[in-house]
């Protein structure tokens, strides 16, 4: 197993994922087996979009 480079990042990404999911109306929780792949993918896609926008803004 690979060593985690920034252990604190996991908690930060979980908080970010919950924030994005809440804004999109996707009910993320500890168990997400009842969500569709479209719902999960839309949250992940929005997270990447926001991270890219943030990075580009800070260039």
C-alpha positions as CSV (number, residue, x, y, z in Angstrom):
1,X,0.0,0.0,0.0
2,X,1.3,3.5,-0.9
3,X,2.2,5.9,1.9
4,X,-0.2,8.8,2.3
5,X,1.6,12.0,1.4
6,X,-0.8,14.3,3.2
7,X,-2.9,12.4,5.8
8,X,-5.0,15.6,6.6
9,X,-6.2,15.7,3.0
10,X,-8.6,12.8,3.5
11,X,-10.6,14.7,6.1
12,X,-10.6,17.9,4.0
13,X,-11.7,16.1,0.9
14,X,-14.5,14.4,2.8
15,X,-15.7,17.7,4.1
16,X,-15.5,19.2,0.6
17,X,-17.4,16.2,-0.9
18,X,-20.2,16.6,1.7
19,X,-20.5,20.3,1.0
20,X,-20.7,19.8,-2.8
21,X,-23.2,16.9,-2.3
22,X,-25.4,19.0,0.0
23,X,-25.4,21.9,-2.5
24,X,-26.4,19.4,-5.3
25,X,-29.1,17.7,-3.3
26,X,-27.3,14.3,-3.3
27,X,-27.8,12.5,0.1
28,X,-24.2,11.4,0.9
29,X,-23.7,9.5,4.2
30,X,-21.5,6.8,5.7
31,X,-23.2,4.3,3.4
32,X,-23.8,5.3,-0.2
33,X,-24.8,2.0,-1.8
34,X,-28.3,3.3,-2.5
35,X,-27.0,6.2,-4.7
36,X,-26.8,5.9,-8.4
37,X,-23.5,6.0,-10.3
38,X,-24.8,9.2,-11.9
39,X,-25.3,10.9,-8.5
40,X,-21.8,9.9,-7.3
41,X,-20.2,10.8,-10.6
42,X,-21.9,14.2,-10.7
43,X,-20.5,15.0,-7.2
44,X,-17.0,13.9,-8.1
45,X,-17.2,15.8,-11.4
46,X,-18.3,19.0,-9.6
47,X,-15.5,18.6,-7.1
48,X,-12.9,18.4,-9.9
49,X,-14.4,21.3,-11.7
50,X,-14.2,23.5,-8.6
51,X,-10.6,22.4,-7.8
52,X,-9.5,23.2,-11.3
53,X,-11.3,26.6,-11.2
54,X,-9.6,27.4,-7.9
55,X,-6.2,26.4,-9.2
56,X,-6.6,28.5,-12.4
57,X,-7.8,31.5,-10.3
58,X,-4.7,31.3,-8.2
59,X,-2.2,31.2,-11.1
